[in-house]
Amino acid sequence: TTKINAGALNGLRGILAVHIVVHHSFQFSTLQLTLLGSIQMPVFFLLSGFLLGLNEGSKKIYSRSKCCNCTKSVDEEGNDRFNASDFYRRRIARTLPVYWLTNFMVEPLVSAGYSGLVQPGIMNYISIVLTLFMVPSWFGPFMLNLPSWFVSTIWFFYWLFPCLLPKLQRCSAQQKRVWIVAHFILQFVFGTALFIGFSSVS
């Protein structure tokens, strides 16, 4: 397999991250100036998904797994199988130590009532449990450390990836293009409906 140099894409992610940091620095300063840092988030998710597919999907064609927690590297016929356990271990090592550390570092402040999102009491307890399982952003305003919503959200895609990769490898380029266009239209229509709905309520 030809090794693909994705350094430029990682560099792009670095530039976008700097933009987001600068955006938040100005937004929460006395200037209260917005630099539209939030518009970079879809690019982050697209790049993360593309790089996952590039790095994992270009290695070999995997046999289909019956579930997402397959621990064996080969199936009963001796064909290569995507090792989900190894994939999850690598994702955990890269994301969760800092995620858990930063969330529980702010927990005393949340308990003392200094969070603008999570209130002390039952909501705080629910947030702690959801944070342990990386899912607070899936269920609403339960983020202890608000910027860590990105990690919680991207873990949704990590959970799905071992199931989807072997299936997507067997789709033709034309089939993948159809899926991409269909999903784009779906998210555009659904997102527009949500925007109109929330605008009418406010």
Secondary structure by P-SEA (a helix, b strand, c coil): cccccaaaaaaaaaaaaaaaaaaaaaaacccccccccccaaaaaaaaaaaaaaaaccccccccccccccccccccccccccccaaaaaaaaaaaccaaaaaaaaaaaaaaaacccccccccaaaaaaaaaaaaccccccccccccccaaaaaaaaaaaaaccccaaaaaaccaaaaaaaaaaaaaaaaaaaaaaaaaaaaac
